[in-house]
């Protein structure tokens, strides 16, 4: 890894943390930066899960006041999420880099479209003191979302929030807290599989994680001054650029 690559990855981590703090979509940036410096797609995808994990933890802790009211009821969804993430991660490891590379532009297009539609997919607040969990429809939807999250994490948060809004009760903040809690489970299981499979690029991850932490802190300052639509537009542009890059490069 050259000095230029290290600087690029650190900046990508910083931008990723900033984007996640303001509007989400940081995975697009870390995945793209690693592939641009020559990291194979499967390794870049797995390493992105590692670099995003600290942010999932801090977001969950920020919602602890809400989570402590329903965490026992959410344990079933946590187990379902773990099973789905395990399946998705193993599916990824079963693929070769050329096979996964063919899928990447389509995955990026789908995730970019999902991310762009995020504001319209936010669940409408529903009455209820607690987020109801455990319905059959909600369990099936969460299992499918967790498979996607274990396989390719970009856009997982938006997808999960949308499905929880359709299948669970509770206001937006409780649903977002539940989403963060489940995202930690999905990411943790996927990371264990990826680390065991030896597909994590640790030097690149170590460079990006501090950048992501600084970016997350700076994102709070930026969120108060830069419209979310601007940051969202930047992330969508990155996603479209990467999809175009993979379509043309083959």
C-alpha positions as protocol buffer text, in pm:
chain_id: "A"
residue {
  index: 1
  type: UNK
  ca { x: 0 y: 0 z: 0 }
}
residue {
  index: 2
  type: UNK
  ca { x: 157 y: 327 z: -113 }
}
residue {
  index: 3
  type: UNK
  ca { x: 140 y: 656 z: 74 }
}
residue {
  index: 4
  type: UNK
  ca { x: -104 y: 785 z: -188 }
}
residue {
  index: 5
  type: UNK
  ca { x: -329 y: 481 z: -137 }
}
residue {
  index: 6
  type: UNK
  ca { x: -318 y: 529 z: 240 }
}
residue {
  index: 7
  type: UNK
  ca { x: -417 y: 897 z: 208 }
}
residue {
  index: 8
  type: UNK
  ca { x: -699 y: 808 z: -33 }
}
residue {
  index: 9
  type: UNK
  ca { x: -833 y: 539 z: 199 }
}
residue {
  index: 10
  type: UNK
  ca { x: -812 y: 765 z: 504 }
}
residue {
  index: 11
  type: UNK
  ca { x: -1005 y: 1036 z: 319 }
}
residue {
  index: 12
  type: UNK
  ca { x: -1257 y: 774 z: 204 }
}
residue {
  index: 13
  type: UNK
  ca { x: -1303 y: 666 z: 565 }
}
residue {
  index: 14
  type: UNK
  ca { x: -1350 y: 1028 z: 668 }
}
residue {
  index: 15
  type: UNK
  ca { x: -1607 y: 1093 z: 393 }
}
residue {
  index: 16
  type: UNK
  ca { x: -1780 y: 766 z: 476 }
}
residue {
  index: 17
  type: UNK
  ca { x: -1816 y: 859 z: 842 }
}
residue {
  index: 18
  type: UNK
  ca { x: -1938 y: 1205 z: 749 }
}
residue {
  index: 19
  type: UNK
  ca { x: -2193 y: 1069 z: 501 }
}
residue {
  index: 20
  type: UNK
  ca { x: -2323 y: 815 z: 753 }
}
residue {
  index: 21
  type: UNK
  ca { x: -2365 y: 1085 z: 1017 }
}
residue {
  index: 22
  type: UNK
  ca { x: -2557 y: 1314 z: 782 }
}
residue {
  index: 23
  type: UNK
  ca { x: -2750 y: 1097 z: 538 }
}
residue {
  index: 24
  type: UNK
  ca { x: -2605 y: 742 z: 529 }
}
residue {
  index: 25
  type: UNK
  ca { x: -2446 y: 559 z: 236 }
}
residue {
  index: 26
  type: UNK
  ca { x: -2088 y: 550 z: 361 }
}
residue {
  index: 27
  type: UNK
  ca { x: -2037 y: 195 z: 231 }
}
residue {
  index: 28
  type: UNK
  ca { x: -2044 y: 325 z: -127 }
}
residue {
  index: 29
  type: UNK
  ca { x: -1739 y: 540 z: -53 }
}
residue {
  index: 30
  type: UNK
  ca { x: -1527 y: 283 z: 132 }
}
residue {
  index: 31
  type: UNK
  ca { x: -1607 y: 6 z: -115 }
}
residue {
  index: 32
  type: UNK
  ca { x: -1529 y: 232 z: -411 }
}
residue {
  index: 33
  type: UNK
  ca { x: -1201 y: 359 z: -268 }
}
residue {
  index: 34
  type: UNK
  ca { x: -1073 y: 11 z: -197 }
}
residue {
  index: 35
  type: UNK
  ca { x: -1159 y: -120 z: -543 }
}
residue {
  index: 36
  type: UNK
  ca { x: -992 y: 183 z: -702 }
}
residue {
  index: 37
  type: UNK
  ca { x: -664 y: 103 z: -521 }
}
residue {
  index: 38
  type: UNK
  ca { x: -676 y: -257 z: -642 }
}
residue {
  index: 39
  type: UNK
  ca { x: -847 y: -446 z: -359 }
}
residue {
  index: 40
  type: UNK
  ca { x: -1052 y: -738 z: -502 }
}
residue {
  index: 41
  type: UNK
  ca { x: -1431 y: -680 z: -490 }
}
residue {
  index: 42
  type: UNK
  ca { x: -1510 y: -951 z: -234 }
}
residue {
  index: 43
  type: UNK
  ca { x: -1232 y: -832 z: -3 }
}
residue {
  index: 44
  type: UNK
  ca { x: -1340 y: -469 z: -48 }
}
residue {
  index: 45
  type: UNK
  ca { x: -1698 y: -561 z: 39 }
}
residue {
  index: 46
  type: UNK
  ca { x: -1594 y: -759 z: 347 }
}
residue {
  index: 47
  type: UNK
  ca { x: -1353 y: -488 z: 464 }
}
residue {
  index: 48
  type: UNK
  ca { x: -1624 y: -223 z: 427 }
}
residue {
  index: 49
  type: UNK
  ca { x: -1830 y: -417 z: 680 }
}
residue {
  index: 50
  type: UNK
  ca { x: -1543 y: -390 z: 927 }
}
residue {
  index: 51
  type: UNK
  ca { x: -1493 y: -17 z: 872 }
}
residue {
  index: 52
  type: UNK
  ca { x: -1866 y: 57 z: 913 }
}
residue {
  index: 53
  type: UNK
  ca { x: -1911 y: -149 z: 1231 }
}
residue {
  index: 54
  type: UNK
  ca { x: -1796 y: 114 z: 1487 }
}
residue {
  index: 55
  type: UNK
  ca { x: -2058 y: 352 z: 1350 }
}
residue {
  index: 56
  type: UNK
  ca { x: -2332 y: 93 z: 1398 }
}
residue {
  index: 57
  type: UNK
  ca { x: -2223 y: 53 z: 1760 }
}
residue {
  index: 58
  type: UNK
  ca { x: -2225 y: 425 z: 1839 }
}
residue {
  index: 59
  type: UNK
  ca { x: -2560 y: 475 z: 1665 }
}
residue {
  index: 60
  type: UNK
  ca { x: -2709 y: 195 z: 1872 }
}
residue {
  index: 61
  type: UNK
  ca { x: -2572 y: 338 z: 2196 }
}
residue {
  index: 62
  type: UNK
  ca { x: -2720 y: 676 z: 2107 }
}
residue {
  index: 63
  type: UNK
  ca { x: -3064 y: 509 z: 2101 }
}
residue {
  index: 64
  type: UNK
  ca { x: -3015 y: 309 z: 2419 }
}
residue {
  index: 65
  type: UNK
  ca { x: -3295 y: 493 z: 2601 }
}
residue {
  index: 66
  type: UNK
  ca { x: -3540 y: 361 z: 2342 }
}
residue {
  index: 67
  type: UNK
  ca { x: -3382 y: 18 z: 2300 }
}
residue {
  index: 68
  type: UNK
  ca { x: -3395 y: -69 z: 2670 }
}
residue {
  index: 69
  type: UNK
  ca { x: -3776 y: -65 z: 2649 }
}
residue {
  index: 70
  type: UNK
  ca { x: -3805 y: -334 z: 2382 }
}
residue {
  index: 71
  type: UNK
  ca { x: -3474 y: -522 z: 2356 }
}
residue {
  index: 72
  type: UNK
  ca { x: -3617 y: -840 z: 2507 }
}
residue {
  index: 73
  type: UNK
  ca { x: -3893 y: -850 z: 2249 }
}
residue {
  index: 74
  type: UNK
  ca { x: -3640 y: -784 z: 1972 }
}
residue {
  index: 75
  type: UNK
  ca { x: -3427 y: -1086 z: 2057 }
}
residue {
  index: 76
  type: UNK
  ca { x: -3620 y: -1304 z: 1810 }
}
residue {
  index: 77
  type: UNK
  ca { x: -3546 y: -1056 z: 1529 }
}
residue {
  index: 78
  type: UNK
  ca { x: -3182 y: -1051 z: 1640 }
}
residue {
  index: 79
  type: UNK
  ca { x: -3161 y: -1429 z: 1602 }
}
residue {
  index: 80
  type: UNK
  ca { x: -3334 y: -1409 z: 1263 }
}
residue {
  index: 81
  type: UNK
  ca { x: -3092 y: -1135 z: 1159 }
}
residue {
  index: 82
  type: UNK
  ca { x: -2795 y: -1346 z: 1267 }
}
residue {
  index: 83
  type: UNK
  ca { x: -2920 y: -1642 z: 1062 }
}
residue {
  index: 84
  type: UNK
  ca { x: -2982 y: -1426 z: 755 }
}
residue {
  index: 85
  type: UNK
  ca { x: -2645 y: -1251 z: 782 }
}
residue {
  index: 86
  type: UNK
  ca { x: -2472 y: -1587 z: 819 }
}
residue {
  index: 87
  type: UNK
  ca { x: -2639 y: -1712 z: 502 }
}
residue {
  index: 88
  type: UNK
  ca { x: -2557 y: -1395 z: 308 }
}
residue {
  index: 89
  type: UNK
  ca { x: -2193 y: -1392 z: 417 }
}
residue {
  index: 90
  type: UNK
  ca { x: -2143 y: -1758 z: 324 }
}
residue {
  index: 91
  type: UNK
  ca { x: -2305 y: -1696 z: -15 }
}
residue {
  index: 92
  type: UNK
  ca { x: -2051 y: -1418 z: -74 }
}
residue {
  index: 93
  type: UNK
  ca { x: -1758 y: -1640 z: 22 }
}
residue {
  index: 94
  type: UNK
  ca { x: -1885 y: -1913 z: -209 }
}
residue {
  index: 95
  type: UNK
  ca { x: -1846 y: -1682 z: -507 }
}
residue {
  index: 96
  type: UNK
  ca { x: -1526 y: -1612 z: -695 }
}
residue {
  index: 97
  type: UNK
  ca { x: -1410 y: -1254 z: -742 }
}
residue {
  index: 98
  type: UNK
  ca { x: -1494 y: -1262 z: -1117 }
}
residue {
  index: 99
  type: UNK
  ca { x: -1846 y: -1389 z: -1042 }
}
residue {
  index: 100
  type: UNK
  ca { x: -1903 y: -1128 z: -775 }
}
residue {
  index: 101
  type: UNK
  ca { x: -1758 y: -858 z: -998 }
}
residue {
  index: 102
  type: UNK
  ca { x: -2026 y: -929 z: -1259 }
}
residue {
  index: 103
  type: UNK
  ca { x: -2292 y: -875 z: -992 }
}
residue {
  index: 104
  type: UNK
  ca { x: -2138 y: -560 z: -842 }
}
residue {
  index: 105
  type: UNK
  ca { x: -2270 y: -298 z: -1091 }
}
residue {
  index: 106
  type: UNK
  ca { x: -2623 y: -435 z: -1061 }
}
residue {
  index: 107
  type: UNK
  ca { x: -2597 y: -443 z: -682 }
}
residue {
  index: 108
  type: UNK
  ca { x: -2464 y: -88 z: -683 }
}
residue {
  index: 109
  type: UNK
  ca { x: -2746 y: 32 z: -909 }
}
residue {
  index: 110
  type: UNK
  ca { x: -3006 y: -131 z: -688 }
}
residue {
  index: 111
  type: UNK
  ca { x: -2851 y: 0 z: -367 }
}
residue {
  index: 112
  type: UNK
  ca { x: -2810 y: 349 z: -516 }
}
residue {
  index: 113
  type: UNK
  ca { x: -3176 y: 355 z: -624 }
}
residue {
  index: 114
  type: UNK
  ca { x: -3279 y: 238 z: -279 }
}
residue {
  index: 115
  type: UNK
  ca { x: -3063 y: 501 z: -111 }
}
residue {
  index: 116
  type: UNK
  ca { x: -3194 y: 777 z: -340 }
}
residue {
  index: 117
  type: UNK
  ca { x: -3551 y: 676 z: -255 }
}
residue {
  index: 118
  type: UNK
  ca { x: -3469 y: 673 z: 116 }
}
residue {
  index: 119
  type: UNK
  ca { x: -3661 y: 992 z: 208 }
}
residue {
  index: 120
  type: UNK
  ca { x: -3978 y: 846 z: 56 }
}
residue {
  index: 121
  type: UNK
  ca { x: -3927 y: 509 z: 224 }
}
residue {
  index: 122
  type: UNK
  ca { x: -3913 y: 643 z: 577 }
}
residue {
  index: 123
  type: UNK
  ca { x: -4194 y: 483 z: 776 }
}
residue {
  index: 124
  type: UNK
  ca { x: -4494 y: 692 z: 874 }
}
residue {
  index: 125
  type: UNK
  ca { x: -4515 y: 726 z: 1254 }
}
residue {
  index: 126
  type: UNK
  ca { x: -4762 y: 478 z: 1400 }
}
residue {
  index: 127
  type: UNK
  ca { x: -4934 y: 494 z: 1738 }
}
residue {
  index: 128
  type: UNK
  ca { x: -4800 y: 274 z: 2013 }
}
residue {
  index: 129
  type: UNK
  ca { x: -4573 y: 304 z: 2312 }
}
residue {
  index: 130
  type: UNK
  ca { x: -4333 y: 35 z: 2202 }
}
residue {
  index: 131
  type: UNK
  ca { x: -4213 y: -105 z: 1874 }
}
residue {
  index: 132
  type: UNK
  ca { x: -4399 y: -430 z: 1830 }
}
residue {
  index: 133
  type: UNK
  ca { x: -4172 y: -706 z: 1711 }
}
residue {
  index: 134
  type: UNK
  ca { x: -4203 y: -1071 z: 1624 }
}
residue {
  index: 135
  type: UNK
  ca { x: -4479 y: -1081 z: 1359 }
}
residue {
  index: 136
  type: UNK
  ca { x: -4445 y: -1344 z: 1087 }
}
residue {
  index: 137
  type: UNK
  ca { x: -4432 y: -1086 z: 807 }
}
residue {
  index: 138
  type: UNK
  ca { x: -4176 y: -881 z: 996 }
}
residue {
  index: 139
  type: UNK
  ca { x: -3963 y: -1187 z: 1066 }
}
residue {
  index: 140
  type: UNK
  ca { x: -3959 y: -1295 z: 700 }
}
residue {
  index: 141
  type: UNK
  ca { x: -3883 y: -942 z: 579 }
}
residue {
  index: 142
  type: UNK
  ca { x: -3600 y: -909 z: 830 }
}
residue {
  index: 143
  type: UNK
  ca { x: -3453 y: -1245 z: 728 }
}
residue {
  index: 144
  type: UNK
  ca { x: -3439 y: -1139 z: 362 }
}
residue {
  index: 145
  type: UNK
  ca { x: -3292 y: -800 z: 455 }
}
residue {
  index: 146
  type: UNK
  ca { x: -3029 y: -967 z: 675 }
}
residue {
  index: 147
  type: UNK
  ca { x: -2927 y: -1199 z: 389 }
}
residue {
  index: 148
  type: UNK
  ca { x: -2874 y: -892 z: 171 }
}
residue {
  index: 149
  type: UNK
  ca { x: -2684 y: -716 z: 451 }
}
residue {
  index: 150
  type: UNK
  ca { x: -2452 y: -1011 z: 504 }
}
residue {
  index: 151
  type: UNK
  ca { x: -2392 y: -1040 z: 130 }
}
residue {
  index: 152
  type: UNK
  ca { x: -2363 y: -672 z: 30 }
}
residue {
  index: 153
  type: UNK
  ca { x: -2410 y: -407 z: 297 }
}
residue {
  index: 154
  type: UNK
  ca { x: -2468 y: -95 z: 84 }
}
residue {
  index: 155
  type: UNK
  ca { x: -2822 y: 34 z: 135 }
}
residue {
  index: 156
  type: UNK
  ca { x: -2900 y: -217 z: 411 }
}
residue {
  index: 157
  type: UNK
  ca { x: -3004 y: 49 z: 662 }
}
residue {
  index: 158
  type: UNK
  ca { x: -3252 y: 211 z: 424 }
}
residue {
  index: 159
  type: UNK
  ca { x: -3395 y: -128 z: 325 }
}
residue {
  index: 160
  type: UNK
  ca { x: -3429 y: -236 z: 687 }
}
residue {
  index: 161
  type: UNK
  ca { x: -3595 y: 87 z: 796 }
}
residue {
  index: 162
  type: UNK
  ca { x: -3844 y: 58 z: 511 }
}
residue {
  index: 163
  type: UNK
  ca { x: -3938 y: -302 z: 589 }
}
residue {
  index: 164
  type: UNK
  ca { x: -3963 y: -235 z: 962 }
}
residue {
  index: 165
  type: UNK
  ca { x: -4194 y: 58 z: 887 }
}
residue {
  index: 166
  type: UNK
  ca { x: -4425 y: -173 z: 693 }
}
residue {
  index: 167
  type: UNK
  ca { x: -4425 y: -463 z: 939 }
}
residue {
  index: 168
  type: UNK
  ca { x: -4372 y: -319 z: 1289 }
}
residue {
  index: 169
  type: UNK
  ca { x: -4551 y: -77 z: 1518 }
}
residue {
  index: 170
  type: UNK
  ca { x: -4397 y: 223 z: 1693 }
}
residue {
  index: 171
  type: UNK
  ca { x: -4290 y: 573 z: 1598 }
}
residue {
  index: 172
  type: UNK
  ca { x: -4002 y: 653 z: 1364 }
}
residue {
  index: 173
  type: UNK
  ca { x: -3737 y: 688 z: 1633 }
}
residue {
  index: 174
  type: UNK
  ca { x: -3821 y: 353 z: 1792 }
}
residue {
  index: 175
  type: UNK
  ca { x: -3808 y: 188 z: 1450 }
}
residue {
  index: 176
  type: UNK
  ca { x: -3475 y: 355 z: 1377 }
}
residue {
  index: 177
  type: UNK
  ca { x: -3343 y: 234 z: 1713 }
}
residue {
  index: 178
  type: UNK
  ca { x: -3455 y: -119 z: 1630 }
}
residue {
  index: 179
  type: UNK
  ca { x: -3292 y: -90 z: 1287 }
}
residue {
  index: 180
  type: UNK
  ca { x: -2959 y: 14 z: 1444 }
}
residue {
  index: 181
  type: UNK
  ca { x: -2973 y: -272 z: 1691 }
}
residue {
  index: 182
  type: UNK
  ca { x: -3037 y: -528 z: 1416 }
}
residue {
  index: 183
  type: UNK
  ca { x: -2768 y: -373 z: 1194 }
}
residue {
  index: 184
  type: UNK
  ca { x: -2511 y: -440 z: 1468 }
}
residue {
  index: 185
  type: UNK
  ca { x: -2611 y: -808 z: 1472 }
}
residue {
  index: 186
  type: UNK
  ca { x: -2598 y: -840 z: 1092 }
}
residue {
  index: 187
  type: UNK
  ca { x: -2260 y: -668 z: 1069 }
}
residue {
  index: 188
  type: UNK
  ca { x: -2110 y: -861 z: 1361 }
}
residue {
  index: 189
  type: UNK
  ca { x: -2206 y: -1201 z: 1218 }
}
residue {
  index: 190
  type: UNK
  ca { x: -2086 y: -1107 z: 869 }
}
residue {
  index: 191
  type: UNK
  ca { x: -1754 y: -980 z: 1006 }
}
residue {
  index: 192
  type: UNK
  ca { x: -1695 y: -1304 z: 1200 }
}
residue {
  index: 193
  type: UNK
  ca { x: -1751 y: -1503 z: 879 }
}
residue {
  index: 194
  type: UNK
  ca { x: -1532 y: -1270 z: 673 }
}
residue {
  index: 195
  type: UNK
  ca { x: -1249 y: -1273 z: 927 }
}
residue {
  index: 196
  type: UNK
  ca { x: -1266 y: -1653 z: 951 }
}
residue {
  index: 197
  type: UNK
  ca { x: -1260 y: -1670 z: 572 }
}
residue {
  index: 198
  type: UNK
  ca { x: -951 y: -1450 z: 556 }
}
residue {
  index: 199
  type: UNK
  ca { x: -1110 y: -1194 z: 321 }
}
residue {
  index: 200
  type: UNK
  ca { x: -1054 y: -878 z: 529 }
}
residue {
  index: 201
  type: UNK
  ca { x: -780 y: -638 z: 415 }
}
residue {
  index: 202
  type: UNK
  ca { x: -659 y: -534 z: 759 }
}
residue {
  index: 203
  type: UNK
  ca { x: -400 y: -271 z: 655 }
}
residue {
  index: 204
  type: UNK
  ca { x: -667 y: -86 z: 455 }
}
residue {
  index: 205
  type: UNK
  ca { x: -921 y: -127 z: 735 }
}
residue {
  index: 206
  type: UNK
  ca { x: -679 y: 11 z: 996 }
}
residue {
  index: 207
  type: UNK
  ca { x: -622 y: 319 z: 780 }
}
residue {
  index: 208
  type: UNK
  ca { x: -992 y: 383 z: 721 }
}
residue {
  index: 209
  type: UNK
  ca { x: -1132 y: 324 z: 1070 }
}
residue {
  index: 210
  type: UNK
  ca { x: -973 y: 637 z: 1229 }
}
residue {
  index: 211
  type: UNK
  ca { x: -1085 y: 841 z: 929 }
}
residue {
  index: 212
  type: UNK
  ca { x: -1438 y: 711 z: 977 }
}
residue {
  index: 213
  type: UNK
  ca { x: -1434 y: 800 z: 1345 }
}
residue {
  index: 214
  type: UNK
  ca { x: -1319 y: 1156 z: 1270 }
}
residue {
  index: 215
  type: UNK
  ca { x: -1571 y: 1182 z: 987 }
}
residue {
  index: 216
  type: UNK
  ca { x: -1853 y: 1072 z: 1214 }
}
residue {
  index: 217
  type: UNK
  ca { x: -1762 y: 1343 z: 1461 }
}
residue {
  index: 218
  type: UNK
  ca { x: -1730 y: 1605 z: 1188 }
}
residue {
  index: 219
  type: UNK
  ca { x: -2058 y: 1489 z: 1037 }
}
residue {
  index: 220
  type: UNK
  ca { x: -2247 y: 1626 z: 1335 }
}
residue {
  index: 221
  type: UNK
  ca { x: -2103 y: 1971 z: 1261 }
}
residue {
  index: 222
  type: UNK
  ca { x: -2171 y: 1935 z: 889 }
}
residue {
  index: 223
  type: UNK
  ca { x: -2527 y: 1813 z: 946 }
}
residue {
  index: 224
  type: UNK
  ca { x: -2611 y: 2146 z: 1105 }
}
residue {
  index: 225
  type: UNK
  ca { x: -2477 y: 2348 z: 811 }
}
residue {
  index: 226
  type: UNK
  ca { x: -2506 y: 2141 z: 491 }
}
residue {
  index: 227
  type: UNK
  ca { x: -2849 y: 2030 z: 362 }
}
residue {
  index: 228
  type: UNK
  ca { x: -2891 y: 1652 z: 369 }
}
residue {
  index: 229
  type: UNK
  ca { x: -2998 y: 1661 z: 5 }
}
residue {
  index: 230
  type: UNK
  ca { x: -2649 y: 1782 z: -89 }
}
residue {
  index: 231
  type: UNK
  ca { x: -2477 y: 1495 z: 93 }
}
residue {
  index: 232
  type: UNK
  ca { x: -2736 y: 1248 z: -36 }
}
residue {
  index: 233
  type: UNK
  ca { x: -2673 y: 1372 z: -390 }
}
residue {
  index: 234
  type: UNK
  ca { x: -2299 y: 1321 z: -344 }
}
residue {
  index: 235
  type: UNK
  ca { x: -2346 y: 963 z: -224 }
}
residue {
  index: 236
  type: UNK
  ca { x: -2584 y: 884 z: -513 }
}
residue {
  index: 237
  type: UNK
  ca { x: -2329 y: 1029 z: -757 }
}
residue {
  index: 238
  type: UNK
  ca { x: -2060 y: 802 z: -608 }
}
residue {
  index: 239
  type: UNK
  ca { x: -2288 y: 500 z: -642 }
}
residue {
  index: 240
  type: UNK
  ca { x: -2370 y: 579 z: -1005 }
}
residue {
  index: 241
  type: UNK
  ca { x: -2003 y: 642 z: -1087 }
}
residue {
  index: 242
  type: UNK
  ca { x: -1901 y: 307 z: -938 }
}
residue {
  index: 243
  type: UNK
  ca { x: -2179 y: 126 z: -1123 }
}
residue {
  index: 244
  type: UNK
  ca { x: -2071 y: 290 z: -1450 }
}
residue {
  index: 245
  type: UNK
  ca { x: -1708 y: 204 z: -1371 }
}
residue {
  index: 246
  type: UNK
  ca { x: -1786 y: -165 z: -1322 }
}
residue {
  index: 247
  type: UNK
  ca { x: -2019 y: -182 z: -1624 }
}
residue {
  index: 248
  type: UNK
  ca { x: -1752 y: -36 z: -1854 }
}
residue {
  index: 249
  type: UNK
  ca { x: -1452 y: -211 z: -1703 }
}
residue {
  index: 250
  type: UNK
  ca { x: -1626 y: -546 z: -1696 }
}
